Amino acid sequence: MAPAVKRPYNNSRRQAQVRATRLRIIEAAKARFIADGYPATTLEAVADAADTSLPTLYRLFPSKRALLKAVLDVSLGGDDQPIAFQDRPEVQAVRAETDPRALITAFAPIARDLMVRSSAILRVLASAATVDPDAAQLLAEIRRQRHTGQSRIVANLAALDALDPDLSFSEAADIAYTVLSPEVHHILTAERGWTAGQYERWVARSLGILLRTEPAATS
């Protein structure tokens, strides 16, 4: 009788379950952070909201800071895939655009979706940063990353010789950073009641001020 052949262990189902639990915890934490604030939210409250045991939560997120970082990563990226925002296909497609006005128009809905996902939790982070050193460190890092990322759009426009010659690169990058900030998004959508569509159109118009109004001189 031939010896039994062991089948290779397939843990894909287990991995899917762990991922689903992780996402459920992240979603519950985001809701609790927004509703109650970061300092007041306990990991016990998050576990209850996620219908998950506290030991399971701690296995996946060893600290509240780690959980906050995961919430921010998913909110900014749009999912839990380990892909940087600037490396995502939709962003790469925009940066490959060779018409400056079309580049800005194509980037506006990406900026809109990003703010819809992340504006509220970024406001929570900014508030927490005033009293929590870990939150302050995360906020500083995210702001640095935002400025660097938004500067890439300016770099694309500069490469197309499309920037207003009266603006330095630094000034143009700061304008993009301000236009695309969660603070401005909150003012327009939460305080003034703008729709996502209105915000998107405003982003396209506002970033348009970066463009030169006269054709670039040819040699």
C-alpha positions as CSV (number, residue, x, y, z in Angstrom):
1,M,0.0,0.0,0.0
2,A,1.4,3.3,-1.0
3,P,2.1,5.7,1.8
4,A,-0.4,8.6,2.2
5,V,0.6,11.8,0.6
6,K,0.3,14.8,2.9
7,R,-1.4,17.8,1.3
8,P,0.4,21.1,1.7
9,Y,-1.2,23.2,4.4
10,N,-3.3,26.0,2.9
11,N,-3.8,28.8,5.4
12,S,-5.5,31.2,2.9
13,R,-8.8,30.9,4.7
14,R,-7.2,31.7,8.0
15,Q,-5.4,34.7,6.5
16,A,-8.7,36.0,5.0
17,Q,-10.4,35.7,8.4
18,V,-7.5,37.6,10.1
19,R,-7.7,40.3,7.5
20,A,-11.5,40.6,7.9
21,T,-11.1,40.9,11.7
22,R,-8.4,43.5,11.3
23,L,-10.5,45.6,9.0
24,R,-13.5,45.3,11.3
25,I,-11.4,46.6,14.2
26,I,-10.0,49.4,12.0
27,E,-13.5,50.5,11.0
28,A,-14.7,50.3,14.6
29,A,-11.7,52.3,15.8
30,K,-12.2,55.0,13.2
31,A,-15.9,55.4,14.2
32,R,-15.0,55.6,17.9
33,F,-12.1,58.0,17.4
34,I,-14.3,60.3,15.4
35,A,-17.2,60.1,17.8
36,D,-15.3,60.2,21.1
37,G,-11.9,61.6,20.3
38,Y,-8.6,59.7,20.4
39,P,-7.6,60.3,24.0
40,A,-11.0,59.2,25.4
41,T,-11.3,56.1,23.2
42,T,-10.2,52.9,25.0
43,L,-9.1,49.7,23.3
44,E,-11.8,47.9,25.3
45,A,-14.4,50.2,23.7
46,V,-13.0,49.5,20.2
47,A,-13.0,45.7,20.9
48,D,-16.7,45.9,22.0
49,A,-17.6,47.9,18.9
50,A,-15.8,45.5,16.6
51,D,-17.4,42.5,18.4
52,T,-13.8,41.2,19.0
53,S,-12.1,40.0,22.1
54,L,-9.5,42.3,23.6
55,P,-6.7,39.7,23.4
56,T,-7.4,39.4,19.6
57,L,-7.3,43.1,19.2
58,Y,-3.9,43.2,21.1
59,R,-2.5,40.5,18.9
60,L,-3.3,42.6,15.8
61,F,-2.5,46.0,17.3
62,P,-0.2,46.0,20.3
63,S,-0.9,49.6,21.2
64,K,-3.5,52.3,20.6
65,R,-0.9,54.2,18.6
66,A,-0.5,51.2,16.3
67,L,-4.3,51.1,15.8
68,L,-4.5,54.8,15.1
69,K,-1.7,54.4,12.5
70,A,-3.6,51.6,10.8
71,V,-6.8,53.7,10.8
72,L,-4.8,56.5,9.1
73,D,-3.2,54.2,6.6
74,V,-6.5,52.8,5.4
75,S,-8.2,56.2,5.4
76,L,-5.4,57.7,3.3
77,G,-4.8,54.8,1.0
78,G,-8.4,53.7,0.6
79,D,-7.8,50.0,1.5
80,D,-5.4,47.9,3.6
81,Q,-3.0,47.1,0.7
82,P,0.6,48.1,1.5
83,I,0.8,50.4,-1.5
84,A,1.9,54.0,-1.1
85,F,-0.7,56.6,-2.3
86,Q,1.6,58.0,-5.0
87,D,2.2,54.4,-6.3
88,R,-1.4,53.6,-6.8
89,P,-2.5,53.1,-10.4
90,E,-5.0,55.9,-10.5
91,V,-2.4,58.4,-9.2
92,Q,0.2,57.1,-11.6
93,A,-2.2,57.6,-14.5
94,V,-2.8,61.2,-13.5
95,R,0.9,61.9,-13.3
96,A,1.4,60.4,-16.7
97,E,-1.0,63.0,-18.2
98,T,0.8,65.3,-20.6
99,D,-1.8,68.1,-20.8
100,P,-1.5,70.3,-17.7
101,R,-5.1,71.3,-17.5
102,A,-6.2,67.7,-18.0
103,L,-3.7,66.6,-15.3
104,I,-5.3,68.9,-12.7
105,T,-8.9,68.0,-13.8
106,A,-8.0,64.3,-13.4
107,F,-6.4,64.8,-10.0
108,A,-9.4,66.6,-8.5
109,P,-11.7,63.6,-8.0
110,I,-8.7,61.7,-6.5
111,A,-8.3,64.5,-4.0
112,R,-12.0,64.6,-3.4
113,D,-12.1,60.9,-2.5
114,L,-9.0,61.1,-0.3
115,M,-10.6,63.9,1.7
116,V,-14.0,62.1,2.0
117,R,-12.1,59.1,3.5
118,S,-9.6,61.0,5.7
119,S,-10.7,64.5,6.6
120,A,-12.6,63.6,9.7
121,I,-9.9,61.3,11.2
122,L,-7.2,63.8,10.4
123,R,-9.1,66.4,12.4
124,V,-9.3,63.9,15.2
125,L,-5.5,63.4,14.9
126,A,-4.9,67.2,14.9
127,S,-7.0,67.6,18.1
128,A,-5.3,64.7,19.8
129,A,-1.9,66.0,18.9
130,T,-2.4,68.9,21.4
131,V,-2.4,66.5,24.3
132,D,-0.9,63.2,23.1
133,P,2.8,63.0,22.1
134,D,2.3,59.9,19.9
135,A,-0.5,61.6,18.0
136,A,1.6,64.7,17.6
137,Q,4.4,62.6,16.1
138,L,2.0,60.9,13.7
139,L,0.5,64.3,12.7
140,A,3.9,65.8,11.9
141,E,4.8,62.8,9.8
142,I,1.5,62.8,7.9
143,R,1.8,66.5,7.2
144,R,5.4,66.0,5.9
145,Q,4.2,63.2,3.7
146,R,1.2,65.2,2.5
147,H,3.5,68.1,1.5
148,T,5.9,65.8,-0.3
149,G,3.1,64.0,-2.1
150,Q,1.3,67.1,-3.2
151,S,4.6,68.6,-4.4
152,R,4.8,65.7,-6.9
153,I,1.8,67.2,-8.8
154,V,3.6,70.5,-8.9
155,A,6.8,68.8,-10.1
156,N,4.7,67.2,-13.0
157,L,3.4,70.6,-14.0
158,A,6.9,72.1,-13.8
159,A,8.2,69.2,-16.0
160,L,5.6,70.2,-18.6
161,D,6.8,73.8,-18.3
162,A,3.3,74.7,-17.2
163,L,3.8,76.5,-13.9
164,D,3.2,80.2,-13.6
165,P,6.6,81.8,-13.9
166,D,5.8,84.2,-11.2
167,L,5.6,81.3,-8.7
168,S,8.6,79.6,-7.2
169,F,8.4,75.8,-6.9
170,S,8.2,76.2,-3.1
171,E,5.3,78.7,-3.4
172,A,3.4,76.4,-5.8
173,A,3.9,73.4,-3.5
174,D,2.6,75.4,-0.5
175,I,-0.5,76.5,-2.5
176,A,-1.2,72.8,-3.4
177,Y,-0.7,71.8,0.2
178,T,-3.2,74.4,1.4
179,V,-5.8,73.8,-1.3
180,L,-5.7,70.1,-0.6
181,S,-5.7,70.3,3.2
182,P,-8.2,68.6,5.5
183,E,-8.8,71.9,7.2
184,V,-10.1,73.6,4.0
185,H,-12.1,70.5,3.1
186,H,-13.8,70.7,6.5
187,I,-14.6,74.4,6.1
188,L,-16.2,73.9,2.7
189,T,-18.1,70.6,3.3
190,A,-18.9,70.5,7.0
191,E,-19.2,74.3,7.8
192,R,-20.5,75.6,4.5
193,G,-22.3,72.4,3.4
194,W,-20.7,71.9,0.0
195,T,-21.3,68.6,-1.8
196,A,-18.4,66.4,-2.9
197,G,-19.0,67.5,-6.4
198,Q,-18.7,71.2,-5.5
199,Y,-15.5,70.5,-3.6
200,E,-14.0,68.6,-6.6
201,R,-14.8,71.4,-9.0
202,W,-13.3,74.0,-6.6
203,V,-10.1,71.9,-6.3
204,A,-9.7,71.9,-10.1
205,R,-10.3,75.6,-10.3
206,S,-8.0,76.4,-7.4
207,L,-5.1,74.3,-8.6
208,G,-5.6,76.0,-12.0
209,I,-3.9,79.2,-10.5
210,L,-0.6,77.3,-10.6
211,L,-0.7,77.3,-14.4
212,R,1.0,79.8,-16.6
213,T,-1.4,82.0,-18.5
214,E,0.8,82.6,-21.5
215,P,2.4,79.8,-23.6
216,A,6.0,79.0,-22.7
217,A,8.6,80.7,-24.9
218,T,10.1,78.4,-27.5
219,S,13.8,78.6,-28.3
